[in-house]
Amino acid sequence: MLKKVKIIFFKLTNKLWFRPLVISLITILLVFIAQLADDTFITDIAPKIEKKSIEDLLTTLSASMLVIAIFAVGAMVSAYASATNTATPRSFKLVVADDASQNALSVFIGSFIYSIVATIAFQNGFYGKAGYFTLFAFTIIVFIIVIITFLSWVERISKLGRLNNTIKKVEEATTKAIQSRKTAPNLGGAPVQNKIKKNTAVFSDKIGYVQYINMDELQEVAVSMNATFLINCIPGTFTASDKPLIYLISGDPSVLNENIEKINKAFTIDPYRSFHDDPRFGLIALSEIASRALSPGINDPGTAIMIIGSYVRLFSLWLKTDNNATAKIKYDRIQVPEISLNDMLDDAFRPIARDGANNIEVMLRMQKALQSISHNTSLENQKFILSHALEAYQRAELALEFKGDQELLRRECHSEN
């Protein structure tokens, strides 16, 4: 349940309106806090502040912050459009979630709201001597925060939406998803047992991608039924009315109908995939950026080579063996399949092998990358990796017209094997 709350909070905080709303409420609170100073010792020690100086400061703040806030929104929208057009639309959520830009917009809007509310209170005689001084101090502090935020934000907005920055954000999100899944490869459930009998299936009442599975709720249902479930749709899987969410592999099927609604509620399904808990989505987003870069209209093989480098880091992390880590089975009534390495390799390398088959530099880099990934892993994993290397070579052999390039790639592929 705590994890579900975290996911909901994560989605909420990534909304563009959330932080400006919070900061605006805080700044409005400051206006009323300033009035409380009139009933304290500050009245005796506070210097007299000219009302006109406060009024001029608030007028300047309100006029400038509205302009800067509009400018900030325009710059952010341009950055979002750039990320969508030069990278992939799937990266949009990561660019929107940029903390520095959201914080800057929040400060600008909050400062504007503060100046308007403070001006209304000021002009209606809401403050005494201490209140005027406290309001003046708050206004100076707000000015300093705005200046510092603006200077730091200008540096950040110059990078936001840039292709390199977008690739970095997608790789970071994928790294987090991989680390999370490596900690719990079966989402805390038990590994799938061989030769299991799939009895009754439960189908989804929604159509979309599984984003999150509430394992606690599923465990409670399974215990109440004295049953064992096999999850058929892990996060990232597209589900519809014809694809079961779970199978009942032990227990009484007659009581399953009473719990179908609870089982469906345990699955969070959305029309769009999420980077959270779904490492494959990050790999797909990166491959889309590479495919766009390799299109004839753009012809940017350097970006594809950069993304292949990202794949080396990501797959090395995925295949890294942690001798001190042991997967704890918290939900013994639920069997959960692990993510297939072969599927991940398909997501990452097949689009680049297809779209970059006629580019010798990209194909050579892919062979070297797959060779690097195949080191220090099991023979079973090496079989999958070398299979993708061979497939990439066969695609390139058909696309490359120059025999010298074919021979160069052949030597690289054979040295790998």
C-alpha positions as CSV (number, residue, x, y, z in Angstrom):
1,M,0.0,0.0,0.0
2,L,2.9,2.4,0.8
3,K,4.3,1.8,-2.7
4,K,1.0,2.6,-4.3
5,V,0.7,5.8,-2.3
6,K,4.3,6.7,-3.5
7,I,3.3,6.1,-7.1
8,I,0.2,8.2,-6.7
9,F,2.2,11.0,-5.1
10,F,4.8,10.7,-7.8
11,K,2.2,11.1,-10.5
12,L,0.6,14.1,-8.6
13,T,3.9,15.9,-8.1
14,N,4.8,15.5,-11.8
15,K,1.7,17.4,-12.8
16,L,2.7,20.9,-14.0
17,W,0.1,22.6,-11.8
18,F,1.0,20.9,-8.5
19,R,4.1,22.8,-7.4
20,P,2.9,26.3,-8.5
21,L,-0.3,25.6,-6.4
22,V,1.7,24.6,-3.3
23,I,4.1,27.6,-3.6
24,S,1.2,30.0,-4.2
25,L,-0.5,28.8,-1.0
26,I,2.7,29.2,0.9
27,T,3.2,32.7,-0.3
28,I,-0.4,33.6,0.6
29,L,0.3,32.3,4.0
30,L,3.3,34.6,4.3
31,V,1.0,37.6,3.8
32,F,-1.0,36.6,6.8
33,I,2.0,35.6,8.9
34,A,3.3,39.2,8.5
35,Q,0.2,40.6,10.2
36,L,0.8,38.4,13.2
37,A,4.0,40.3,13.9
38,D,1.9,43.2,15.1
39,D,1.0,41.4,18.3
40,T,4.6,40.5,19.2
41,F,7.7,42.3,20.6
42,I,8.7,43.1,17.0
43,T,6.5,46.2,17.3
44,D,8.9,47.8,19.8
45,I,12.1,47.1,17.9
46,A,11.0,47.2,14.2
47,P,12.3,50.3,12.3
48,K,9.7,52.4,10.5
49,I,9.3,51.5,6.9
50,E,7.9,54.0,4.4
51,K,4.7,52.7,2.9
52,K,5.7,53.9,-0.6
53,S,8.8,51.8,-0.6
54,I,6.8,48.6,0.1
55,E,4.2,49.6,-2.4
56,D,6.8,50.2,-5.1
57,L,8.5,46.8,-4.4
58,L,5.2,45.0,-4.6
59,T,4.2,46.8,-7.8
60,T,7.6,46.0,-9.4
61,L,7.3,42.4,-8.3
62,S,3.8,41.9,-9.6
63,A,4.5,43.5,-13.0
64,S,7.8,41.6,-13.6
65,M,6.7,38.2,-12.3
66,L,3.7,38.0,-14.6
67,V,6.0,38.7,-17.6
68,I,8.6,36.3,-16.4
69,A,6.0,33.6,-15.7
70,I,4.6,33.9,-19.2
71,F,8.2,33.8,-20.6
72,A,8.9,30.7,-18.5
73,V,5.8,28.9,-19.8
74,G,6.7,29.7,-23.4
75,A,10.2,28.5,-23.0
76,M,9.1,25.3,-21.3
77,V,6.5,24.6,-24.0
78,S,9.2,25.1,-26.7
79,A,11.4,22.7,-24.9
80,Y,8.6,20.1,-24.6
81,A,7.9,20.4,-28.3
82,S,11.6,20.1,-29.1
83,A,11.9,16.9,-27.0
84,T,8.8,15.5,-28.8
85,N,10.0,16.4,-32.3
86,T,13.7,15.6,-32.0
87,A,13.5,12.6,-29.7
88,T,10.3,10.7,-29.1
89,P,6.8,11.6,-27.8
90,R,7.4,8.9,-25.1
91,S,10.0,11.2,-23.5
92,F,7.5,14.0,-22.9
93,K,6.6,13.0,-19.4
94,L,10.3,12.9,-18.3
95,V,10.9,16.4,-19.7
96,V,7.8,17.8,-18.1
97,A,8.9,16.3,-14.8
98,D,12.1,18.3,-14.8
99,D,12.5,19.6,-11.2
100,A,14.4,22.8,-12.0
101,S,11.8,24.0,-14.5
102,Q,8.9,23.1,-12.3
103,N,10.5,24.8,-9.3
104,A,11.3,27.9,-11.3
105,L,7.8,28.2,-12.7
106,S,6.4,27.7,-9.2
107,V,8.6,30.5,-7.8
108,F,7.6,32.9,-10.5
109,I,3.8,32.2,-10.2
110,G,4.0,32.1,-6.4
111,S,5.8,35.5,-6.3
112,F,3.2,37.0,-8.5
113,I,0.3,35.7,-6.3
114,Y,2.2,36.9,-3.2
115,S,2.6,40.4,-4.6
116,I,-1.1,40.7,-5.6
117,V,-2.4,39.4,-2.2
118,A,0.1,41.5,-0.3
119,T,-0.8,44.6,-2.2
120,I,-4.5,44.1,-1.5
121,A,-3.8,43.6,2.2
122,F,-1.4,46.5,2.3
123,Q,-3.8,49.0,0.7
124,N,-6.7,48.0,3.1
125,G,-4.7,48.8,6.2
126,F,-4.2,45.1,7.2
127,Y,-0.8,45.8,9.0
128,G,0.6,47.9,11.8
129,K,4.2,49.0,12.3
130,A,5.6,45.5,12.8
131,G,3.5,44.1,10.1
132,Y,4.8,46.6,7.6
133,F,8.4,45.8,8.6
134,T,7.8,42.0,8.4
135,L,6.0,42.4,5.0
136,F,9.0,44.4,3.7
137,A,11.4,41.7,4.9
138,F,9.4,39.0,3.3
139,T,9.3,40.9,0.0
140,I,13.1,41.4,0.0
141,I,13.5,37.6,0.6
142,V,11.1,36.8,-2.2
143,F,13.1,39.1,-4.5
144,I,16.3,37.3,-3.7
145,I,14.8,33.9,-4.2
146,V,13.4,35.0,-7.6
147,I,16.7,36.4,-8.8
148,I,18.7,33.2,-7.7
149,T,16.0,31.0,-9.3
150,F,15.9,32.9,-12.5
151,L,19.7,32.8,-12.9
152,S,19.9,29.1,-12.3
153,W,16.9,28.3,-14.4
154,V,18.2,30.1,-17.5
155,E,21.1,27.7,-17.5
156,R,18.8,24.7,-17.1
157,I,16.2,25.8,-19.7
158,S,19.0,26.1,-22.3
159,K,19.5,22.3,-22.0
160,L,15.9,21.2,-21.5
161,G,14.5,19.6,-24.5
162,R,17.9,19.1,-26.1
163,L,18.4,15.7,-27.6
164,N,21.4,14.8,-25.4
165,N,19.6,15.9,-22.3
166,T,16.5,13.9,-23.2
167,I,18.5,10.7,-23.9
168,K,20.1,11.2,-20.5
169,K,16.8,11.5,-18.8
170,V,15.4,8.4,-20.5
171,E,18.5,6.4,-19.5
172,E,18.3,7.6,-15.9
173,A,14.6,6.6,-15.7
174,T,15.4,3.2,-17.2
175,T,18.3,2.7,-14.8
176,K,16.0,3.4,-11.8
177,A,13.4,0.9,-13.2
178,I,16.1,-1.8,-13.7
179,Q,17.5,-1.3,-10.2
180,S,14.0,-1.6,-8.8
181,R,13.3,-4.7,-10.7
182,K,16.7,-6.3,-9.8
183,T,15.8,-5.8,-6.2
184,A,12.5,-7.7,-6.7
185,P,12.7,-9.6,-10.0
186,N,9.4,-11.3,-9.2
187,L,7.8,-8.2,-7.6
188,G,8.2,-9.9,-4.2
189,G,6.4,-13.0,-5.4
190,A,7.6,-16.5,-6.0
191,P,9.3,-17.6,-9.3
192,V,7.1,-19.4,-11.8
193,Q,7.2,-23.1,-11.3
194,N,7.6,-25.5,-14.2
195,K,4.8,-27.8,-15.2
196,I,2.1,-25.8,-13.5
197,K,-1.6,-26.4,-14.4
198,K,-3.4,-23.2,-15.4
199,N,-7.0,-23.5,-14.3
200,T,-9.5,-20.6,-14.3
201,A,-8.4,-17.2,-15.7
202,V,-9.4,-13.7,-14.6
203,F,-9.6,-11.2,-17.4
204,S,-9.3,-7.4,-17.2
205,D,-12.2,-5.1,-17.2
206,K,-10.1,-2.4,-18.7
207,I,-8.0,-2.1,-21.9
208,G,-4.5,-0.6,-21.6
209,Y,-1.0,-1.1,-20.1
210,V,-0.5,-2.5,-16.7
211,Q,1.5,0.1,-14.7
212,Y,1.4,-1.3,-11.2
213,I,0.3,-4.4,-9.4
214,N,-0.8,-4.2,-5.8
215,M,0.8,-7.4,-4.5
216,D,-0.5,-6.9,-1.0
217,E,-4.1,-6.9,-2.2
218,L,-3.6,-10.0,-4.4
219,Q,-1.9,-11.8,-1.5
220,E,-4.9,-11.1,0.7
221,V,-7.3,-12.4,-1.9
222,A,-5.2,-15.5,-2.5
223,V,-5.0,-16.2,1.3
224,S,-8.7,-15.8,1.7
225,M,-9.4,-18.2,-1.1
226,N,-6.6,-20.6,0.0
227,A,-5.4,-20.4,-3.6
228,T,-2.2,-19.6,-5.6
229,F,-2.2,-17.2,-8.5
230,L,0.0,-16.9,-11.5
231,I,0.3,-13.4,-12.9
232,N,0.1,-13.2,-16.6
233,C,0.4,-9.5,-17.1
234,I,3.4,-7.9,-15.4
235,P,3.9,-4.1,-15.6
236,G,4.3,-3.0,-19.2
237,T,2.1,-5.6,-20.6
238,F,-0.9,-4.6,-22.8
239,T,-4.0,-6.2,-21.6
240,A,-7.5,-6.4,-23.1
241,S,-10.6,-8.5,-22.7
242,D,-8.9,-11.5,-24.3
243,K,-5.7,-11.6,-22.2
244,P,-5.9,-12.9,-18.6
245,L,-4.5,-10.9,-15.8
246,I,-3.9,-13.9,-13.7
247,Y,-4.4,-17.7,-13.7
248,L,-5.6,-19.7,-10.8
249,I,-3.1,-22.6,-10.4
250,S,-4.4,-24.0,-7.1
251,G,-7.5,-23.5,-5.1
252,D,-11.3,-23.7,-5.6
253,P,-12.4,-22.0,-8.8
254,S,-16.0,-21.7,-7.6
255,V,-15.1,-18.9,-5.2
256,L,-13.1,-17.0,-7.8
257,N,-16.1,-15.0,-9.1
258,E,-16.7,-13.4,-5.7
259,N,-13.2,-11.9,-5.8
260,I,-12.9,-10.9,-9.5
261,E,-13.5,-7.2,-8.7
262,K,-10.8,-7.2,-5.9
263,I,-8.3,-8.8,-8.3
264,N,-9.0,-6.2,-11.0
265,K,-8.6,-3.4,-8.5
266,A,-5.1,-4.7,-7.7
267,F,-4.0,-3.9,-11.2
268,T,-3.5,-0.2,-12.2
269,I,-4.1,0.0,-15.9
270,D,-3.6,3.1,-18.0
271,P,-3.8,3.9,-21.7
272,Y,-0.1,4.8,-21.6
273,R,3.0,3.0,-20.4
274,S,5.1,4.3,-17.5
275,F,8.8,4.3,-17.0
276,H,8.2,3.3,-13.3
277,D,8.5,-0.4,-12.8
278,D,8.8,-1.0,-16.6
279,P,12.4,-1.2,-17.7
280,R,11.4,-2.3,-21.2
281,F,9.6,1.0,-21.8
282,G,12.8,2.9,-21.3
283,L,14.6,0.6,-23.8
284,I,11.8,1.2,-26.3
285,A,11.9,4.9,-25.9
286,L,15.7,4.9,-26.5
287,S,15.3,2.7,-29.6
288,E,12.6,5.1,-31.0
289,I,15.1,8.0,-30.6
290,A,17.7,6.0,-32.5
291,S,15.3,5.0,-35.2
292,R,14.3,8.7,-35.7
293,A,18.0,9.7,-35.9
294,L,18.6,7.0,-38.5
295,S,15.8,8.0,-40.8
296,P,16.8,9.4,-44.2
297,G,15.4,12.8,-43.4
298,I,17.6,13.3,-40.3
299,N,20.6,11.0,-41.0
300,D,22.2,11.2,-37.6
301,P,24.1,8.0,-36.9
302,G,26.0,9.6,-34.1
303,T,22.8,9.6,-31.9
304,A,22.2,5.9,-32.6
305,I,25.8,5.2,-31.6
306,M,25.3,7.2,-28.4
307,I,22.2,5.2,-27.6
308,I,24.0,1.9,-28.2
309,G,26.4,3.1,-25.6
310,S,23.5,3.7,-23.2
311,Y,22.4,0.1,-23.9
312,V,25.8,-1.2,-22.9
313,R,25.5,0.5,-19.5
314,L,21.8,-0.6,-19.0
315,F,22.3,-4.2,-20.0
316,S,25.5,-4.5,-18.0
317,L,23.5,-3.3,-15.0
318,W,20.7,-5.7,-15.7
319,L,23.1,-8.7,-16.1
320,K,25.3,-7.8,-13.2
321,T,25.3,-10.5,-10.5
322,D,25.1,-9.3,-6.9
323,N,26.4,-12.1,-4.8
324,N,25.1,-10.5,-1.6
325,A,21.5,-10.0,-3.0
326,T,18.9,-12.6,-2.4
327,A,15.3,-12.3,-3.7
328,K,13.0,-12.5,-0.7
329,I,9.6,-14.1,-1.3
330,K,7.1,-11.8,0.4
331,Y,4.0,-13.0,-1.4
332,D,4.2,-16.8,-1.4
333,R,0.7,-17.2,-2.9
334,I,1.6,-15.4,-6.1
335,Q,3.9,-16.6,-8.8
336,V,5.3,-13.8,-11.1
337,P,7.3,-14.3,-14.3
338,E,10.6,-12.4,-14.7
339,I,11.3,-10.1,-17.6
340,S,12.7,-12.0,-20.5
341,L,16.2,-10.9,-21.5
342,N,15.4,-11.9,-25.1
343,D,12.4,-9.5,-25.1
344,M,14.6,-6.7,-23.7
345,L,17.2,-7.3,-26.5
346,D,14.4,-7.2,-29.1
347,D,13.2,-3.9,-27.7
348,A,16.6,-2.4,-27.7
349,F,18.6,-3.7,-30.7
350,R,16.1,-4.9,-33.3
351,P,14.9,-1.5,-34.4
352,I,18.4,-0.1,-34.7
353,A,19.6,-3.2,-36.6
354,R,16.7,-2.7,-39.0
355,D,16.9,1.0,-39.5
356,G,20.7,1.2,-39.4
357,A,21.5,-1.9,-41.4
358,N,23.0,0.1,-44.2
359,N,25.3,2.1,-41.9
360,I,28.6,0.4,-41.3
361,E,29.6,2.6,-38.3
362,V,26.3,1.8,-36.5
363,M,26.6,-1.9,-37.3
364,L,30.2,-2.1,-36.1
365,R,29.3,-0.3,-32.9
366,M,26.3,-2.7,-32.3
367,Q,28.5,-5.8,-32.7
368,K,31.1,-4.4,-30.2
369,A,28.3,-3.5,-27.8
370,L,26.7,-6.9,-27.9
371,Q,30.2,-8.5,-27.5
372,S,30.7,-6.3,-24.4
373,I,27.3,-7.2,-22.9
374,S,27.9,-10.9,-23.4
375,H,30.9,-10.9,-21.1
376,N,30.5,-12.1,-17.5
377,T,27.1,-13.6,-17.9
378,S,25.6,-17.1,-18.2
379,L,25.8,-19.3,-21.2
380,E,22.0,-19.1,-21.6
381,N,22.2,-15.3,-21.7
382,Q,25.1,-15.3,-24.1
383,K,23.0,-17.5,-26.5
384,F,20.4,-14.8,-26.7
385,I,22.9,-12.0,-27.1
386,L,24.9,-13.7,-29.8
387,S,21.6,-14.5,-31.6
388,H,20.9,-10.8,-31.8
389,A,24.4,-10.1,-33.0
390,L,24.0,-12.6,-35.8
391,E,20.6,-11.2,-36.7
392,A,22.0,-7.7,-36.9
393,Y,24.9,-9.0,-39.1
394,Q,22.4,-10.7,-41.5
395,R,20.4,-7.5,-41.8
396,A,23.5,-5.5,-42.5
397,E,24.8,-8.1,-45.0
398,L,21.7,-7.6,-47.1
399,A,21.8,-3.7,-46.8
400,L,25.5,-3.0,-47.2
401,E,26.4,-2.7,-50.9
402,F,30.2,-2.2,-50.5
403,K,32.0,-5.5,-50.2
404,G,34.7,-3.9,-48.0
405,D,32.1,-2.9,-45.4
406,Q,30.6,-6.4,-45.6
407,E,34.0,-8.0,-45.0
408,L,34.8,-5.6,-42.1
409,L,31.6,-6.4,-40.4
410,R,32.0,-10.1,-41.0
411,R,35.4,-10.1,-39.3
412,E,33.9,-8.2,-36.3
413,C,31.0,-10.6,-36.0
414,H,33.3,-13.7,-36.3
415,S,35.7,-12.3,-33.7
416,E,32.8,-12.1,-31.4
417,N,31.8,-15.7,-31.9
